[in-house]
Amino acid sequence: QFDFKHIPKPGANSNCNWKGVPVECGPRGLPPGYHSLYRNNGDGTFTDVSREAGVSELRESYGMTTVAADLNEDGWPDIYVACDSTPSLLLINSGKGTFTEEGVLRGVALSEDGMEQAGMGIAIGDYDLDGHLDIFKTHFAEDTNGLYHNDGKGNFEDITRAAKIGVETHYICWGAGMIDLDNDGLPDLFMTTGSVYPQLEKTLPQYANKGPRVVFRNLGNGTFEELIEEAGSGVAATHCSRGCAFGDFDNDGDVDILIVNLSEPPSLLRNDMRGNHHWLKVKLVGTKSNRSAIGARVVVHYGTKKQAQEVMSQSSFYSSNDPRLHFGLGLATTAEVEIRWPSGLQEKLKAVSADQLVVVKEGAGVVAGAGWSKK
C-alpha cells in the first residue's frame, strides 16, 4: 500500500524526473492499487463486490478516470478505465454480476502504435452519427489525445490521426467532452489543460503551468479542426484546470461548460448561440428502471442523421454532466426519438418539435407540462 510517510522526494530516482527537472514521483515506481466495485443496495448503503465481480484482481494498473456505458450494446453497462502509464481497461459486463477485462482485445488499451499512454479524462458520444458510442480520451503532454471508433459491437479502431486531432500534443489534457457546441448536429470535442509540475516552467517555459481550453470542431467528414482563440476568450484564457461539466445552465438551448481550476475559482463558460440551428433536450424519468434513468440509451433521428447518447452518472474527469441529454439538430425542425430503458423497455416518439425540452416517464411517454420550449 502507498505510504504517505515515505514518499520519494523529487529527483530521487528516474521516476521522479521529467525533462531533466526534479518533479513529484509517479505513477511509475509507486505501488499500484486495486479497483473497487460497490453495489448499491437501494437503501443508502453499498456492498463491496469487487472480488466477486472480478474487478479487484486487476492490480497492475494506475486507474485515473472511469465511465460506465453499454459499449457493446447488449443491454448491460460496461466499464472503461483510463489508466495513467499503463494500458487502459475495458471491463465487459457478462450480465451475471461479473466482468472480463478486454481492453487490448477490443482496441482501447493502447495508442495506435501500441504504446501505453497517460490516460486522464474520458468522453463518450457518437461523433460520426452511426448510432454507436465512441470514446475520446485525454492524455499527457507530448502525446496525442485518443479517439476510438466503435463498430457497434464494442470493438474499437483508433482513428486519432485519421480524424486530425493528433495535431495537439502541447498540453496535459484533463476534462473532456463529446458534445455539440454549435448545434449543427455534429458532436464536437472539448478538453481542459493544466500542468502537474508547476516548477517546470521556470526551467522550461514552453511547458507552462497554465494552458488554454481546446475545442475540436466536428467537420462532419470524419475529421476535426482545432479551435482555441476562434472559440472565444473563455476558451483561449489560460488556467491550470482539471474537471469540466457540460450543461445548459441558463436554459437557452445551447451547452455551457463549468470548469474546475487549481488554486482559483471555477470558470463558467456561457455559450450564446446565434443563427438558425435547432436543438432538442430529452430528460428521462425511470419507474421500473432507476429514477435517474442512468444507463438509458436515446437515439435521435433528425434529417438524414441519427445520434446516440446514453444517460451516465460520470464522465470527463471527476465530473458529472447535466442529466438532460442535449442534441443539436442543425437545420432540422422535427425529430424522432427512440429510447431503450435499463429495464429493457423500448419507446418511440415521432414528430417531436425542435427547440424544446421533453420529459419522458418510463412506460408513460411524454409528461405534459413538464418540459418547456424556446419558441
N, C-alpha and C positions, 0 to 999 in steps of 0.2 A: 504494500500500500504506500501511497505517496506520503512522505513525512515532511511536514512543514518546518520541523526543527532542523532539518538537514538539507536545505535547498542549495544546490550548487550555485556558486557566485558567477556573475557574468564573466565570461572569458575562461572559466575553469577548465573547459575541455572543448573539443571540436563541435559539440552540440550547443555550445554557449557563445558562438561567434557567427556573425553574418557579414559578409563582405570585408572580413578582417577587423571588424569592430566588435568588442565585447558586448554581448547582449544577454537578456534573460534566457535561460536554458529551455530547451524543449521544442516540440514534443519528443523528438528523438532523444534517447538517453534517459527518459523518465519512464517509470513502470506504467504499463497500460492498465486501465481498469476494466471492468466488465459491464456489459449493457444490461439494463433492467427493464422489465415489463410489468406494469401493475394493472390488474384487472379491477375495474370499477364494480363494486358490489351493489350499487344502486341505493345505498343508504348513507352516503357521505364517507364511506370507508373504502379502502383498496386492499387487495391481496397481491402479494408479490408472486407472480407466476413465471418469473424469468427462467427458472430451471426447467419446469415442465414444458414451457414453450420452446425450449432450445435456444434461448437468447443469451443466457449467461455464459455459455461455453465459448462465445466469440470474444476472446480476451486479447488477441494480438492486434489491436487497433486503437486509434485515438479518435473516438467519436466526437464530432463537433455540433452538428445540427441534424435533426430528424424530421421527417414528414411521413404521415400515413395517408395513403391513397390507393385506390384499386387500379394498379398499373397494368395488370394482365386481363382485366375486365371479366373476372369470373365471379364477381359479386362479393368478394372478400377483400378488405383493405390490407395492402402490403405495406412494408415499412422501408423507407430509403434513408440511409445514414451517410451524411457527408463526413468523411474522415480526414484528419489532418496528417499528412505524410505517410499514410497507409492506405491501402485500397478501400474505396468506399463500399458500403454494404447494401445489398438489396435482399430483404427478408421476404420471401414469398409465403403468403398465408395459405396453409393447407385447408382451412375451413374446419379443422378439427382441434383448434387450440394450439397448434404448433407452427413453426416457421422454419424454412430452409434457406440458408444464405446462398444466393446465386448471382452475386454482383458481377463476377468475372464472366460467368456463363452468359449473362444477358447483356453485357456490354457497357455497364455503367460504373465499373470499379476503377478503371484506369483511363489515362488520356488516350487519344487516338493512336499515339505511337507506343502505347504500352507502359507508360511511366506512372508511378504514384504521384498524386497531387495533394496540395494542401486545401482540402475542401472546407469551405466556410459556410456560405448560405445556400439555400435551395428554393427554387420557384418551380411550380407545377402549372402547366397550361397547355393549350392546343395552339401552338404558334402557326401551324400550317393548315389549320382548319380541315383536318381529316377525321375529326371526331374522336381522337385518341389523346391521352395525356402525355405530354413530353416533359423533359426535365432540363432545367437550367441550373448550373452550379457555379458559384463564385470561388475564386482561388487566390493564392498568394501572389505577390509581385513577381514579375519576370516569368509568369506562366499565364497561359490563356484561361479564360473562363470557359466552361464547357456547356455545350448544347447537345442534348441527346434526343434523337427522333424515335418515337415509339411506333412499332409496326402494328399495334393493336392487340398483340398477344404478350406484351411485356418484354419484348426483345428490342434492344435499342442500338442505334447507329450513332456514333459520334460525328456530328456534322458541323463542328465548330468552325473549321476552315472553310467549308463549302458555304456556310451561312455568313461568312465575312465578319464574324465577331472576334476572331483571333487577333485582330489588329491591336487590341487593347491589352497591354501587359505592364503598364506603368505602375499600377496601384495594387495595394492589398484590398481586395473587394470583400464585402460582408453581406449585408442585407440585399435581398434580390426579389424581383417581382416579374411575372409574365402577365402583363395587364395592358389593356388597350387605353393608352393615354390620350389619344386624339379622336376616339370614337369612329375610326374609319373601318371598323370591323376586323382589324388585324392586331392581335396581341403584340405589344412591344416588350422590350426588356429594360429593366431599371436595376441599378445597383448603387450601393453606398461604398465609400472608400475611407481608409484611415490606417495609419501605421500602427504597429505594435512595438516599435523601437523608437521612442521619441528622441533618444540620444543620437540616432544615426545621422540626422540632417546636419548636425554640427560638423561632421567629418565628410559626409557625402550629401551635399544639398539637393542632389537630384532625387533623393528619397525623402521627400518632405513628410512631416508628421501629419499634415492636413492635406486632403485632396478634394476634388470636386465630386459631385454625383455624376453618374454616367447613364445616358439613355441610348439605347439602340432601337431606332425606329424600324418597324417591320415594313419592308417594301412590297410584300405580297408575292414575291417570286422566289421565296426560299432564302433570301438574303436580307441583311440589315445594314443600316448606316448609322455611324456613331454621331451623337449629338451631345454637346456639352454647353458651350456658350449659346448655341442656337436654341436650346431648350429653355432659356431664361435664366435670370440672375439667381433664382433659388437653386437651380441645378449647378450652375457654374461656381457658386460660392464654396470656399474651401472649409472643411471641417474634418475632425477626426471622428468618424461616425461608425456605428455598428448596425443595430437593427433598424428595420423600416416596416411600416404597416400601411396598407392601402385601403382607402375607403372614401366615400363621398360625404365628407364631414359637413358640408353646407347644403347637401341635397339639391344641387343644381344640375345634376345629370352628367358629371364627369368625375374622374377618380383623383382624389387628393392623396398626399403622402405625408405621413408622420415619421420623422427620423430621430433616432436616439444618438446623441453626440457625447463624447467623453469630455468631462470637466467643464461642461457648459449646458445650458438648457437645450431641450429638444427643438427641432425645426419642424414647422408645419408648412408644407408647400401647397398652396392653393392653386388648383387648376381651373382656369377660366377659359373654357372653350368658346370659340366663335365659329360661325359657318353653319352649314346645313347638314351636318352629320347627326344621326339619331342614335338612340340607345334604349336599353331595356334592363331593368333590375328585377331579380327574382329572389324573394325571401320564402324559405320553406319552413313549415311548422310540422314536426313529426307527431304522430299519435301512437301508432304501433311501433314505429321507429323511435329513436331518441328524439326528444323535443327540439333540439337544435338542428336536427337533420344532418348531423355530421356523417359523412360517407355517402350522402345522396349525390347522384350524378345528374346534371342537366345538360341537354344538348339543344341548342337553339338554332333553328334554320331561318336564314334571312337572305332574301335574294337568291343567288345561286350558291351561297355559302352555308356552312354549318360549323358550330364551335362547341366543344365540350368543356365543361368546368365541373369541379367537384367541391362540395362543402367540406372544408378542412378546419381542424382546430388550431393548426400551427403551420407556419411556413416562413420563408425569408430567413432571418437569423434571430432566434429567440423572440419571435413576434407573432401576432395574431391579427388577421385582417378583418375588415367589415364582413360579417357573415352573409350579407346580401350579395348575391352574385351579379356582377356588372358585365353586360355585353354591349360593346359598341356595334352598331348596325350599319354604319356607313350611310348610304342613301336610302336604305330600305325603311319603309314606314310601318310594316307589319312583320310579325314573326310567328313561327310555330315552335312550341316549347315541349320537349319530351323530358320526363322526369322518371328516374329509377331510384326509388327509395331504398334505404338499407334493408327494409323488411322484404324486398323483392317486388313490391307493388310498383306497377308502371302506370303513369298517367300522361295524357297528351292534351295540350291546349292549342287550339287552332285560331288563326287570325287575331293574334294578340297585337294591339296597337302599340306603336313605339312611344318612347319618351314618358315612361311611367314605371312605377314600382308595382309589381303584382305579388300578392301574398297568397301562397298556396298551402292549404292544410291537407295533410295526407288522407287520401280517401274521400275528401270533400270538395276538392277543386279550389277555385279562386275564392278567397274570402272577401265578400263585398264590403266596401268601405274601409278596408284595412290598408289599402295602398294609396298612392297619390300619383298625380300626373302633372307634368310641367306645361301642358298645352294651354 
